[in-house]
Amino acid sequence: MSEPTISKNWAKFTMNIQSIYKRGHTSRLRRGPATLWIHDNDLKCKCPKIKPGRLYLILGKENDGDRRDGLVLTQRSIVIEWRDEWHNRMRRFQRRAQHCD
């Protein structure tokens, strides 16, 4: 995660997506560099608290209809600092979800 660039009420971060565990059929997210948007009101209250150089598990929507490419974090998004032992657990959840379709 990079330091943010602030413009027109939004903070823009550059991040590197390492894994995607679940996405919608129309998702354009891919592994590699991506943009993360946080409204400045959420950034001021430090919701969610994000530190550059750390790894995170992010649960949220790809966009919010504002035509912003990348992930848009809101107060409803979940951001948790990543733990390496979660990788196998997330893959297991992913396999189980495929059997439910």
C-alpha positions in Angstrom: 0.0 0.0 0.0 1.4 3.4 -1.0 1.0 6.8 0.7 -2.4 8.3 -0.4 -2.9 11.0 -3.0 -5.8 13.3 -2.0 -8.1 14.8 -4.6 -11.8 16.0 -4.6 -12.8 14.3 -1.2 -11.1 11.0 -2.1 -7.8 9.5 -1.0 -6.3 7.3 -3.7 -3.9 4.5 -2.7 -1.9 2.3 -5.0 -1.8 -1.3 -3.8 -0.7 -4.7 -5.1 -3.3 -7.5 -5.1 -1.7 -10.8 -4.3 -4.8 -13.1 -4.2 -8.5 -12.7 -5.0 -10.6 -15.3 -3.2 -14.1 -14.2 -4.4 -15.3 -11.7 -7.0 -18.4 -11.1 -9.0 -18.9 -12.2 -12.6 -18.4 -8.7 -14.0 -15.3 -8.0 -11.8 -12.3 -6.4 -13.5 -10.0 -6.9 -10.5 -6.8 -8.9 -11.3 -3.7 -9.8 -9.4 -1.1 -7.0 -9.5 -1.2 -3.2 -9.1 -4.6 -1.7 -8.4 -6.2 1.4 -7.0 -7.9 1.7 -3.6 -10.2 4.7 -2.9 -11.3 5.9 0.5 -13.5 9.0 1.1 -11.7 11.7 3.0 -14.3 11.6 5.8 -13.5 7.9 6.4 -9.8 8.7 6.2 -10.0 11.4 8.8 -11.7 9.1 11.3 -9.1 6.4 10.4 -11.9 4.0 9.3 -10.4 1.7 8.2 -6.9 2.1 9.6 -4.4 1.2 6.8 -0.7 1.4 7.1 1.6 1.5 4.0 3.8 -1.6 3.5 1.4 -4.0 5.4 -0.7 -6.8 4.0 -4.5 -6.8 4.4 -7.5 -8.9 3.8 -10.1 -6.6 2.3 -13.8 -7.4 2.1 -15.8 -4.8 0.2 -17.2 -3.7 -3.2 -15.2 -3.3 -6.3 -16.8 0.1 -7.0 -19.7 2.2 -5.8 -21.1 3.6 -9.0 -18.8 6.6 -9.0 -16.9 5.3 -12.0 -13.7 4.8 -10.0 -11.6 1.9 -11.1 -10.4 -0.4 -8.3 -11.7 -1.0 -4.9 -13.8 1.6 -3.0 -13.7 1.3 0.8 -16.6 2.5 2.8 -17.7 2.3 6.4 -19.2 -1.1 5.5 -15.9 -2.5 4.2 -13.8 -4.8 6.3 -10.0 -4.4 6.4 -8.0 -6.8 8.6 -4.2 -7.1 8.8 -3.3 -10.3 7.0 -1.9 -13.3 8.7 0.0 -15.9 6.6 -1.8 -18.8 8.3 -5.1 -17.6 6.8 -4.1 -18.5 3.2 -5.0 -22.2 3.4 -8.2 -21.4 5.3 -9.3 -19.0 2.6 -8.6 -21.5 -0.1 -10.7 -24.1 1.8 -13.6 -21.6 2.0 -13.2 -20.9 -1.7 -13.4 -24.6 -2.5 -16.5 -25.0 -0.3 -18.2 -22.1 -2.0 -17.7 -23.6 -5.4 -19.8 -26.7 -4.3 -22.7 -24.4 -3.4 -23.3 -23.0 -6.9 
